[in-house]
Amino acid sequence: MREILKPLRTGAGAPKRQYEYLILSVRAEEPLPVAYQRLREHTEYGKWELERSRLYMGGSRQYWLRRKVFLVQRTMDVF
């Protein structure tokens, strides 16, 4: 299983709601319950949500997970 964390876009052309994406790739020979367990762990503990899943010819799968990026702004200046 391979995990890829996609960077989010920033700057003037960035959308108002920003998400970060995690792509899980599962090979065809890997057992499906193991992949589902990995998905459950990411959604429970990492606050990810499943956006898309894709099944390819040959049995490999990809899962796109996303979570909203919270931009925290400093409210006090500490000297």
Distance bins in CASP14 RR format, pairs under 12 A and 6 or more apart:
PFRMAT RR
TARGET T0000
AUTHOR 0000-0000-0000
RMODE 2
METHOD distances of the structure
MODEL  1
1 22 0 0 0 0 0 1 0 0 0 0 0
1 23 0 0 0 0 0 1 0 0 0 0 0
1 24 1 0 0 1 0 0 0 0 0 0 0
1 25 1 0 0 1 0 0 0 0 0 0 0
1 26 1 0 1 0 0 0 0 0 0 0 0
1 27 1 0 0 1 0 0 0 0 0 0 0
1 28 0 0 0 0 0 1 0 0 0 0 0
1 29 0 0 0 0 0 1 0 0 0 0 0
1 30 1 0 0 1 0 0 0 0 0 0 0
1 31 0 0 0 0 0 1 0 0 0 0 0
1 32 0 0 0 0 0 1 0 0 0 0 0
1 34 1 0 0 1 0 0 0 0 0 0 0
1 35 1 0 0 1 0 0 0 0 0 0 0
1 36 0 0 0 0 0 1 0 0 0 0 0
1 37 0 0 0 0 0 1 0 0 0 0 0
1 38 1 0 0 1 0 0 0 0 0 0 0
1 39 0 0 0 0 0 1 0 0 0 0 0
1 41 0 0 0 0 0 1 0 0 0 0 0
1 42 0 0 0 0 0 1 0 0 0 0 0
1 60 0 0 0 0 0 1 0 0 0 0 0
1 61 0 0 0 0 1 0 0 0 0 0 0
1 62 0 0 0 0 0 1 0 0 0 0 0
1 63 0 0 0 0 1 0 0 0 0 0 0
2 22 0 0 0 0 0 1 0 0 0 0 0
2 23 0 0 0 0 1 0 0 0 0 0 0
2 24 1 0 0 1 0 0 0 0 0 0 0
2 25 1 0 1 0 0 0 0 0 0 0 0
2 26 0 0 0 0 1 0 0 0 0 0 0
2 27 0 0 0 0 1 0 0 0 0 0 0
2 30 0 0 0 0 0 1 0 0 0 0 0
2 35 0 0 0 0 0 1 0 0 0 0 0
2 38 0 0 0 0 0 1 0 0 0 0 0
2 60 0 0 0 0 0 1 0 0 0 0 0
2 61 0 0 0 0 0 1 0 0 0 0 0
2 62 0 0 0 0 1 0 0 0 0 0 0
2 63 0 0 0 0 0 1 0 0 0 0 0
3 21 0 0 0 0 0 1 0 0 0 0 0
3 22 1 0 0 1 0 0 0 0 0 0 0
3 23 1 0 0 1 0 0 0 0 0 0 0
3 24 1 0 1 0 0 0 0 0 0 0 0
3 25 1 0 0 1 0 0 0 0 0 0 0
3 26 0 0 0 0 0 1 0 0 0 0 0
3 35 0 0 0 0 0 1 0 0 0 0 0
3 38 0 0 0 0 1 0 0 0 0 0 0
3 39 0 0 0 0 0 1 0 0 0 0 0
3 41 0 0 0 0 0 1 0 0 0 0 0
3 42 0 0 0 0 1 0 0 0 0 0 0
3 48 0 0 0 0 0 1 0 0 0 0 0
3 62 0 0 0 0 0 1 0 0 0 0 0
3 63 0 0 0 0 1 0 0 0 0 0 0
3 64 0 0 0 0 0 1 0 0 0 0 0
3 65 0 0 0 0 1 0 0 0 0 0 0
4 20 0 0 0 0 0 1 0 0 0 0 0
4 21 0 0 0 0 1 0 0 0 0 0 0
4 22 1 0 0 1 0 0 0 0 0 0 0
4 23 1 0 1 0 0 0 0 0 0 0 0
4 24 0 0 0 0 1 0 0 0 0 0 0
4 25 1 0 0 1 0 0 0 0 0 0 0
4 62 0 0 0 0 1 0 0 0 0 0 0
4 63 0 0 0 0 0 1 0 0 0 0 0
4 64 0 0 0 0 1 0 0 0 0 0 0
4 65 0 0 0 0 0 1 0 0 0 0 0
5 19 0 0 0 0 0 1 0 0 0 0 0
5 20 1 0 0 1 0 0 0 0 0 0 0
5 21 1 0 0 1 0 0 0 0 0 0 0
5 22 1 0 1 0 0 0 0 0 0 0 0
5 23 0 0 0 0 1 0 0 0 0 0 0
5 24 0 0 0 0 0 1 0 0 0 0 0
5 42 0 0 0 0 0 1 0 0 0 0 0
5 46 0 0 0 0 0 1 0 0 0 0 0
5 48 0 0 0 0 0 1 0 0 0 0 0
5 64 0 0 0 0 0 1 0 0 0 0 0
5 65 0 0 0 0 1 0 0 0 0 0 0
5 66 0 0 0 0 0 1 0 0 0 0 0
5 67 0 0 0 0 0 1 0 0 0 0 0
5 69 0 0 0 0 0 1 0 0 0 0 0
6 18 0 0 0 0 0 1 0 0 0 0 0
6 19 0 0 0 0 1 0 0 0 0 0 0
6 20 1 0 0 1 0 0 0 0 0 0 0
6 21 1 0 1 0 0 0 0 0 0 0 0
6 22 1 0 0 1 0 0 0 0 0 0 0
6 23 1 0 0 1 0 0 0 0 0 0 0
6 24 0 0 0 0 0 1 0 0 0 0 0
6 51 0 0 0 0 0 1 0 0 0 0 0
6 64 0 0 0 0 1 0 0 0 0 0 0
6 65 0 0 0 0 0 1 0 0 0 0 0
6 66 0 0 0 0 1 0 0 0 0 0 0
6 67 0 0 0 0 0 1 0 0 0 0 0
6 69 0 0 0 0 0 1 0 0 0 0 0
7 14 0 0 0 0 0 1 0 0 0 0 0
7 18 0 0 0 0 0 1 0 0 0 0 0
7 19 0 0 0 0 0 1 0 0 0 0 0
7 20 1 0 0 1 0 0 0 0 0 0 0
7 21 0 0 0 0 1 0 0 0 0 0 0
7 22 0 0 0 0 0 1 0 0 0 0 0
7 69 0 0 0 0 0 1 0 0 0 0 0
8 14 1 0 0 1 0 0 0 0 0 0 0
8 15 0 0 0 0 1 0 0 0 0 0 0
8 17 0 0 0 0 0 1 0 0 0 0 0
8 18 1 0 1 0 0 0 0 0 0 0 0
8 19 1 0 0 1 0 0 0 0 0 0 0
8 20 1 0 1 0 0 0 0 0 0 0 0
8 21 1 0 0 1 0 0 0 0 0 0 0
8 22 0 0 0 0 0 1 0 0 0 0 0
8 66 0 0 0 0 1 0 0 0 0 0 0
8 67 0 0 0 0 0 1 0 0 0 0 0
8 68 0 0 0 0 0 1 0 0 0 0 0
8 69 1 0 0 1 0 0 0 0 0 0 0
8 70 0 0 0 0 0 1 0 0 0 0 0
8 71 0 0 0 0 0 1 0 0 0 0 0
9 15 1 0 0 1 0 0 0 0 0 0 0
9 16 0 0 0 0 0 1 0 0 0 0 0
9 17 0 0 0 0 0 1 0 0 0 0 0
9 18 1 0 0 1 0 0 0 0 0 0 0
9 19 0 0 0 0 0 1 0 0 0 0 0
9 20 0 0 0 0 0 1 0 0 0 0 0
9 21 0 0 0 0 0 1 0 0 0 0 0
9 69 0 0 0 0 0 1 0 0 0 0 0
10 18 1 0 0 1 0 0 0 0 0 0 0
10 20 0 0 0 0 0 1 0 0 0 0 0
10 69 0 0 0 0 1 0 0 0 0 0 0
10 71 0 0 0 0 1 0 0 0 0 0 0
11 18 0 0 0 0 0 1 0 0 0 0 0
14 69 0 0 0 0 0 1 0 0 0 0 0
14 71 0 0 0 0 0 1 0 0 0 0 0
15 68 0 0 0 0 0 1 0 0 0 0 0
15 69 0 0 0 0 0 1 0 0 0 0 0
16 68 0 0 0 0 0 1 0 0 0 0 0
16 69 0 0 0 0 0 1 0 0 0 0 0
16 71 0 0 0 0 0 1 0 0 0 0 0
17 66 0 0 0 0 0 1 0 0 0 0 0
17 67 0 0 0 0 0 1 0 0 0 0 0
17 68 1 0 0 1 0 0 0 0 0 0 0
17 69 0 0 0 0 1 0 0 0 0 0 0
17 70 0 0 0 0 0 1 0 0 0 0 0
17 71 0 0 0 0 0 1 0 0 0 0 0
18 66 0 0 0 0 0 1 0 0 0 0 0
18 67 0 0 0 0 0 1 0 0 0 0 0
18 68 1 0 0 1 0 0 0 0 0 0 0
18 69 1 0 1 0 0 0 0 0 0 0 0
18 70 0 0 0 0 1 0 0 0 0 0 0
18 71 1 0 0 1 0 0 0 0 0 0 0
19 47 0 0 0 0 0 1 0 0 0 0 0
19 48 0 0 0 0 1 0 0 0 0 0 0
19 49 0 0 0 0 1 0 0 0 0 0 0
19 51 0 0 0 0 1 0 0 0 0 0 0
19 64 0 0 0 0 0 1 0 0 0 0 0
19 65 0 0 0 0 1 0 0 0 0 0 0
19 66 1 0 1 0 0 0 0 0 0 0 0
19 67 1 0 0 1 0 0 0 0 0 0 0
19 68 1 0 1 0 0 0 0 0 0 0 0
19 69 1 0 0 1 0 0 0 0 0 0 0
19 70 0 0 0 0 0 1 0 0 0 0 0
20 46 0 0 0 0 0 1 0 0 0 0 0
20 47 0 0 0 0 0 1 0 0 0 0 0
20 48 0 0 0 0 1 0 0 0 0 0 0
20 49 0 0 0 0 0 1 0 0 0 0 0
20 51 0 0 0 0 0 1 0 0 0 0 0
20 64 0 0 0 0 0 1 0 0 0 0 0
20 65 0 0 0 0 1 0 0 0 0 0 0
20 66 1 0 0 1 0 0 0 0 0 0 0
20 67 1 0 0 1 0 0 0 0 0 0 0
20 68 0 0 0 0 1 0 0 0 0 0 0
20 69 1 0 1 0 0 0 0 0 0 0 0
20 70 0 0 0 0 0 1 0 0 0 0 0
20 71 0 0 0 0 0 1 0 0 0 0 0
21 42 0 0 0 0 0 1 0 0 0 0 0
21 48 0 0 0 0 1 0 0 0 0 0 0
21 49 0 0 0 0 0 1 0 0 0 0 0
21 50 0 0 0 0 0 1 0 0 0 0 0
21 51 1 0 0 1 0 0 0 0 0 0 0
21 52 0 0 0 0 1 0 0 0 0 0 0
21 62 0 0 0 0 0 1 0 0 0 0 0
21 63 0 0 0 0 0 1 0 0 0 0 0
21 64 1 0 0 1 0 0 0 0 0 0 0
21 65 1 0 0 1 0 0 0 0 0 0 0
21 66 1 0 1 0 0 0 0 0 0 0 0
21 67 0 0 0 0 1 0 0 0 0 0 0
21 68 0 0 0 0 0 1 0 0 0 0 0
21 69 0 0 0 0 0 1 0 0 0 0 0
22 38 0 0 0 0 0 1 0 0 0 0 0
22 39 0 0 0 0 0 1 0 0 0 0 0
22 41 0 0 0 0 0 1 0 0 0 0 0
22 42 1 0 0 1 0 0 0 0 0 0 0
22 43 0 0 0 0 0 1 0 0 0 0 0
22 46 0 0 0 0 1 0 0 0 0 0 0
22 47 0 0 0 0 0 1 0 0 0 0 0
22 48 1 0 0 1 0 0 0 0 0 0 0
22 49 0 0 0 0 0 1 0 0 0 0 0
22 50 0 0 0 0 0 1 0 0 0 0 0
22 51 0 0 0 0 1 0 0 0 0 0 0
22 52 0 0 0 0 0 1 0 0 0 0 0
22 62 0 0 0 0 0 1 0 0 0 0 0
22 63 0 0 0 0 1 0 0 0 0 0 0
22 64 1 0 0 1 0 0 0 0 0 0 0
22 65 1 0 1 0 0 0 0 0 0 0 0
22 66 1 0 0 1 0 0 0 0 0 0 0
22 67 1 0 0 1 0 0 0 0 0 0 0
23 39 0 0 0 0 0 1 0 0 0 0 0
23 42 0 0 0 0 0 1 0 0 0 0 0
23 48 0 0 0 0 0 1 0 0 0 0 0
23 50 0 0 0 0 0 1 0 0 0 0 0
23 51 0 0 0 0 1 0 0 0 0 0 0
23 52 0 0 0 0 1 0 0 0 0 0 0
23 53 0 0 0 0 0 1 0 0 0 0 0
23 54 0 0 0 0 0 1 0 0 0 0 0
23 61 0 0 0 0 0 1 0 0 0 0 0
23 62 1 0 0 1 0 0 0 0 0 0 0
23 63 1 0 0 1 0 0 0 0 0 0 0
23 64 1 0 1 0 0 0 0 0 0 0 0
23 65 1 0 0 1 0 0 0 0 0 0 0
23 66 0 0 0 0 1 0 0 0 0 0 0
24 30 0 0 0 0 0 1 0 0 0 0 0
24 34 0 0 0 0 0 1 0 0 0 0 0
24 35 1 0 0 1 0 0 0 0 0 0 0
24 36 0 0 0 0 0 1 0 0 0 0 0
24 37 0 0 0 0 0 1 0 0 0 0 0
24 38 1 0 0 1 0 0 0 0 0 0 0
24 39 1 0 0 1 0 0 0 0 0 0 0
24 40 0 0 0 0 0 1 0 0 0 0 0
24 41 0 0 0 0 0 1 0 0 0 0 0
24 42 1 0 0 1 0 0 0 0 0 0 0
24 43 0 0 0 0 0 1 0 0 0 0 0
24 48 0 0 0 0 1 0 0 0 0 0 0
24 50 0 0 0 0 1 0 0 0 0 0 0
24 51 0 0 0 0 0 1 0 0 0 0 0
24 52 0 0 0 0 0 1 0 0 0 0 0
24 53 0 0 0 0 1 0 0 0 0 0 0
24 54 0 0 0 0 0 1 0 0 0 0 0
24 60 0 0 0 0 0 1 0 0 0 0 0
24 61 0 0 0 0 1 0 0 0 0 0 0
24 62 1 0 0 1 0 0 0 0 0 0 0
24 63 1 0 1 0 0 0 0 0 0 0 0
24 64 0 0 0 0 1 0 0 0 0 0 0
24 65 1 0 0 1 0 0 0 0 0 0 0
24 66 0 0 0 0 0 1 0 0 0 0 0
25 35 0 0 0 0 1 0 0 0 0 0 0
25 38 0 0 0 0 0 1 0 0 0 0 0
25 53 0 0 0 0 0 1 0 0 0 0 0
25 54 0 0 0 0 1 0 0 0 0 0 0
25 56 0 0 0 0 1 0 0 0 0 0 0
25 59 0 0 0 0 0 1 0 0 0 0 0
25 60 1 0 0 1 0 0 0 0 0 0 0
25 61 1 0 0 1 0 0 0 0 0 0 0
25 62 1 0 1 0 0 0 0 0 0 0 0
25 63 0 0 0 0 1 0 0 0 0 0 0
25 64 0 0 0 0 0 1 0 0 0 0 0
25 65 0 0 0 0 0 1 0 0 0 0 0
26 32 1 0 0 1 0 0 0 0 0 0 0
26 33 0 0 0 0 0 1 0 0 0 0 0
26 34 0 0 0 0 1 0 0 0 0 0 0
26 35 1 0 1 0 0 0 0 0 0 0 0
26 36 0 0 0 0 1 0 0 0 0 0 0
26 37 0 0 0 0 0 1 0 0 0 0 0
26 38 0 0 0 0 1 0 0 0 0 0 0
26 39 0 0 0 0 1 0 0 0 0 0 0
26 53 0 0 0 0 1 0 0 0 0 0 0
26 54 0 0 0 0 0 1 0 0 0 0 0
26 55 0 0 0 0 1 0 0 0 0 0 0
26 56 0 0 0 0 1 0 0 0 0 0 0
26 58 0 0 0 0 0 1 0 0 0 0 0
26 59 0 0 0 0 1 0 0 0 0 0 0
26 60 1 0 0 1 0 0 0 0 0 0 0
26 61 1 0 1 0 0 0 0 0 0 0 0
26 62 1 0 0 1 0 0 0 0 0 0 0
26 63 1 0 0 1 0 0 0 0 0 0 0
27 34 0 0 0 0 0 1 0 0 0 0 0
27 35 0 0 0 0 1 0 0 0 0 0 0
27 56 0 0 0 0 0 1 0 0 0 0 0
27 58 0 0 0 0 1 0 0 0 0 0 0
27 59 0 0 0 0 1 0 0 0 0 0 0
27 60 1 0 1 0 0 0 0 0 0 0 0
27 61 0 0 0 0 1 0 0 0 0 0 0
27 62 0 0 0 0 0 1 0 0 0 0 0
28 35 0 0 0 0 0 1 0 0 0 0 0
28 55 0 0 0 0 1 0 0 0 0 0 0
28 56 0 0 0 0 1 0 0 0 0 0 0
28 57 0 0 0 0 1 0 0 0 0 0 0
28 58 1 0 1 0 0 0 0 0 0 0 0
28 59 1 1 0 0 0 0 0 0 0 0 0
28 60 1 0 1 0 0 0 0 0 0 0 0
28 61 0 0 0 0 1 0 0 0 0 0 0
28 62 0 0 0 0 0 1 0 0 0 0 0
29 35 0 0 0 0 0 1 0 0 0 0 0
29 58 0 0 0 0 0 1 0 0 0 0 0
29 59 0 0 0 0 1 0 0 0 0 0 0
29 60 0 0 0 0 1 0 0 0 0 0 0
29 61 0 0 0 0 0 1 0 0 0 0 0
30 36 0 0 0 0 0 1 0 0 0 0 0
30 37 0 0 0 0 0 1 0 0 0 0 0
30 38 0 0 0 0 1 0 0 0 0 0 0
30 59 0 0 0 0 1 0 0 0 0 0 0
30 60 0 0 0 0 1 0 0 0 0 0 0
30 61 0 0 0 0 1 0 0 0 0 0 0
31 37 0 0 0 0 1 0 0 0 0 0 0
31 38 0 0 0 0 0 1 0 0 0 0 0
31 61 0 0 0 0 0 1 0 0 0 0 0
32 38 0 0 0 0 0 1 0 0 0 0 0
32 39 0 0 0 0 0 1 0 0 0 0 0
32 53 0 0 0 0 0 1 0 0 0 0 0
32 55 0 0 0 0 0 1 0 0 0 0 0
32 59 0 0 0 0 1 0 0 0 0 0 0
32 60 0 0 0 0 0 1 0 0 0 0 0
32 61 0 0 0 0 1 0 0 0 0 0 0
32 63 0 0 0 0 0 1 0 0 0 0 0
33 39 0 0 0 0 0 1 0 0 0 0 0
33 40 0 0 0 0 0 1 0 0 0 0 0
34 40 0 0 0 0 0 1 0 0 0 0 0
34 41 0 0 0 0 0 1 0 0 0 0 0
34 61 0 0 0 0 0 1 0 0 0 0 0
35 41 0 0 0 0 0 1 0 0 0 0 0
35 42 0 0 0 0 0 1 0 0 0 0 0
35 50 0 0 0 0 0 1 0 0 0 0 0
35 53 0 0 0 0 0 1 0 0 0 0 0
35 55 0 0 0 0 0 1 0 0 0 0 0
35 59 0 0 0 0 0 1 0 0 0 0 0
35 60 0 0 0 0 0 1 0 0 0 0 0
35 61 1 0 0 1 0 0 0 0 0 0 0
35 62 0 0 0 0 0 1 0 0 0 0 0
35 63 1 0 0 1 0 0 0 0 0 0 0
36 42 0 0 0 0 0 1 0 0 0 0 0
36 43 0 0 0 0 0 1 0 0 0 0 0
36 50 0 0 0 0 0 1 0 0 0 0 0
36 53 0 0 0 0 0 1 0 0 0 0 0
36 61 0 0 0 0 0 1 0 0 0 0 0
36 63 0 0 0 0 1 0 0 0 0 0 0
37 43 0 0 0 0 0 1 0 0 0 0 0
37 44 0 0 0 0 0 1 0 0 0 0 0
38 44 0 0 0 0 0 1 0 0 0 0 0
38 45 0 0 0 0 0 1 0 0 0 0 0
38 46 0 0 0 0 0 1 0 0 0 0 0
38 48 0 0 0 0 0 1 0 0 0 0 0
38 50 0 0 0 0 0 1 0 0 0 0 0
38 61 0 0 0 0 0 1 0 0 0 0 0
38 63 0 0 0 0 1 0 0 0 0 0 0
38 65 0 0 0 0 0 1 0 0 0 0 0
39 45 0 0 0 0 0 1 0 0 0 0 0
39 46 0 0 0 0 0 1 0 0 0 0 0
39 48 0 0 0 0 1 0 0 0 0 0 0
39 49 0 0 0 0 0 1 0 0 0 0 0
39 50 1 0 0 1 0 0 0 0 0 0 0
39 51 0 0 0 0 0 1 0 0 0 0 0
39 53 0 0 0 0 1 0 0 0 0 0 0
39 61 0 0 0 0 0 1 0 0 0 0 0
39 62 0 0 0 0 0 1 0 0 0 0 0
39 63 1 0 0 1 0 0 0 0 0 0 0
39 64 0 0 0 0 0 1 0 0 0 0 0
39 65 1 0 0 1 0 0 0 0 0 0 0
40 46 0 0 0 0 0 1 0 0 0 0 0
40 48 0 0 0 0 0 1 0 0 0 0 0
40 50 0 0 0 0 0 1 0 0 0 0 0
40 63 0 0 0 0 0 1 0 0 0 0 0
40 65 0 0 0 0 0 1 0 0 0 0 0
41 47 0 0 0 0 0 1 0 0 0 0 0
41 48 0 0 0 0 1 0 0 0 0 0 0
41 65 0 0 0 0 0 1 0 0 0 0 0
42 48 1 0 1 0 0 0 0 0 0 0 0
42 49 0 0 0 0 1 0 0 0 0 0 0
42 50 0 0 0 0 1 0 0 0 0 0 0
42 63 0 0 0 0 1 0 0 0 0 0 0
42 64 0 0 0 0 0 1 0 0 0 0 0
42 65 1 0 1 0 0 0 0 0 0 0 0
42 66 0 0 0 0 0 1 0 0 0 0 0
42 67 0 0 0 0 1 0 0 0 0 0 0
43 49 1 0 0 1 0 0 0 0 0 0 0
43 50 1 0 0 1 0 0 0 0 0 0 0
43 51 0 0 0 0 0 1 0 0 0 0 0
43 63 0 0 0 0 0 1 0 0 0 0 0
43 65 1 0 0 1 0 0 0 0 0 0 0
43 66 0 0 0 0 0 1 0 0 0 0 0
43 67 0 0 0 0 1 0 0 0 0 0 0
44 65 0 0 0 0 0 1 0 0 0 0 0
45 67 0 0 0 0 0 1 0 0 0 0 0
46 65 0 0 0 0 1 0 0 0 0 0 0
46 66 0 0 0 0 0 1 0 0 0 0 0
46 67 1 0 0 1 0 0 0 0 0 0 0
46 68 0 0 0 0 0 1 0 0 0 0 0
47 65 0 0 0 0 1 0 0 0 0 0 0
47 66 0 0 0 0 0 1 0 0 0 0 0
47 67 1 0 1 0 0 0 0 0 0 0 0
47 68 0 0 0 0 1 0 0 0 0 0 0
47 69 0 0 0 0 0 1 0 0 0 0 0
47 70 0 0 0 0 0 1 0 0 0 0 0
48 63 0 0 0 0 1 0 0 0 0 0 0
48 64 0 0 0 0 1 0 0 0 0 0 0
48 65 1 1 0 0 0 0 0 0 0 0 0
48 66 1 0 0 1 0 0 0 0 0 0 0
48 67 1 0 1 0 0 0 0 0 0 0 0
48 68 0 0 0 0 0 1 0 0 0 0 0
49 63 0 0 0 0 0 1 0 0 0 0 0
49 64 0 0 0 0 1 0 0 0 0 0 0
49 65 1 0 0 1 0 0 0 0 0 0 0
49 66 1 0 0 1 0 0 0 0 0 0 0
49 67 1 0 0 1 0 0 0 0 0 0 0
49 68 0 0 0 0 1 0 0 0 0 0 0
50 62 0 0 0 0 0 1 0 0 0 0 0
50 63 1 0 0 1 0 0 0 0 0 0 0
50 64 1 0 0 1 0 0 0 0 0 0 0
50 65 1 0 1 0 0 0 0 0 0 0 0
50 66 0 0 0 0 1 0 0 0 0 0 0
50 67 0 0 0 0 0 1 0 0 0 0 0
51 62 0 0 0 0 0 1 0 0 0 0 0
51 63 0 0 0 0 1 0 0 0 0 0 0
51 64 1 0 1 0 0 0 0 0 0 0 0
51 65 1 0 0 1 0 0 0 0 0 0 0
51 66 1 0 1 0 0 0 0 0 0 0 0
51 67 0 0 0 0 1 0 0 0 0 0 0
51 68 0 0 0 0 0 1 0 0 0 0 0
52 61 0 0 0 0 0 1 0 0 0 0 0
52 62 0 0 0 0 1 0 0 0 0 0 0
52 63 1 0 0 1 0 0 0 0 0 0 0
52 64 1 0 1 0 0 0 0 0 0 0 0
52 65 0 0 0 0 1 0 0 0 0 0 0
52 66 0 0 0 0 1 0 0 0 0 0 0
53 60 0 0 0 0 0 1 0 0 0 0 0
53 61 1 0 0 1 0 0 0 0 0 0 0
53 62 1 0 0 1 0 0 0 0 0 0 0
53 63 1 0 1 0 0 0 0 0 0 0 0
53 64 1 0 0 1 0 0 0 0 0 0 0
53 65 0 0 0 0 1 0 0 0 0 0 0
54 60 0 0 0 0 1 0 0 0 0 0 0
54 61 1 0 0 1 0 0 0 0 0 0 0
54 62 1 0 1 0 0 0 0 0 0 0 0
54 63 1 0 0 1 0 0 0 0 0 0 0
54 64 0 0 0 0 1 0 0 0 0 0 0
55 61 1 0 1 0 0 0 0 0 0 0 0
55 62 0 0 0 0 1 0 0 0 0 0 0
55 63 0 0 0 0 0 1 0 0 0 0 0
56 62 1 0 0 1 0 0 0 0 0 0 0
56 63 0 0 0 0 0 1 0 0 0 0 0
END
